[in-house]
Amino acid sequence: MAKCNNCHGEGAVDCAKCKGEGIFKAGKEKKDIPCPNCKGTGEVKCSVCNGTGFRK
């Protein structure tokens, strides 16, 4: 099987909401909180290969 072109075989990509930082600025005070989209990891499962790292 060939590696996924989107995630380069990793199965995960940088979170678009926090730009891979894992931290999100929230509220009027812009407090740092764990990103709700990636739960603070900075990565989300690749939507192209569904996290497998391989093309279908």
Secondary structure, DSSP 4 states (H G I P E B T S, - for coil): -PBPTTTTTSSEEE-TTTTTSSEEEETTTTEEEE-TTTTTSSEEE-TTTTTSSB--
